[in-house]
Amino acid sequence: MNLTPMNLKRQQLRHAVRLIAMLVTTLNGCHGFGQKSAGAANNSPTLTLTPAVVMVKAKPGQTFTQELTLWNNTIYDLAFHMEAQDVVVRDGKRAFIPAGELPGSIARNAVFNDDDVIVPAAGSASTRVTVTVPDSPGPRAIACVFMGRTPVGMQNTLAMTASLGALVTFTINNDFHLQHEPLQISVDDDSQTITFHQMVKNIGLDPVVPAGVIAITNQHGALVARLPVSPLRLLPGESLEFTAEHPGLPKTGKYKATILMQHENALFSNAAEFTIK
């Protein structure tokens, strides 16, 4: 088929719609947002991929297999083509790179037992992916993507398809290193809350999922409150802000907040003082 400027533009927009749907789904899964369980009651049309994230510890040359299941809570039978893409961080954002384009591509060695999958309406379908870690792996994550082939809607006369991806991360060198900025604290008198902000960057070679705790002490050193810091996933080179919120304000005085973040042997502590007037 000859690609006229109009046809080319429509193909590019159609691809962009698929890619945006894939990225939103994948990133939600990468950063730990909840997925509904397969048996959860849900009257809205949704697609759910389980598992959304797979964490693998492996050495070069090792092989692993993972089953992926897509649940289709729509009224349509949906067709998908399976693709694997390398996931890296560029300019602070995750980038999805076609298999084989990067040195040490892991996605190049991903093989699906079903390249094409049809998921029936109100049903599910599964496929398995087998991945062999190359001798000199570069990326530390891949996306196993169900690329939509069935139009499910129209936008400006363009057919829209739904694509979802599961993130697979690889720990290969056990190289975990975290870099942090100063702890920031904001006191909101109107909402009567204290919010703690901690920027963390993964400067190691392997993915990390740091979590932590914040201890608040008064000017006499007595513990006033303890807050959990929920884990977030950081690929090599990625930065994210970890936050925690304390409902209510303590009595007037000076306080100190100390945060401890850890992932395996990578850890740090940070502290900052604040005043309640």
Helices and strands as residue ranges (DSSP letters): H 5-30, E 46-50, E 53-57, E 63-73, E 78-90, E 93-98, G 107-109, E 110-112, E 116-119, E 123-132, E 141-148, E 153-155, E 158-160, E 164-171, E 178-180, E 184-188, E 193-202, E 211-218, E 223-229, E 239-247, E 253-263, E 266-276
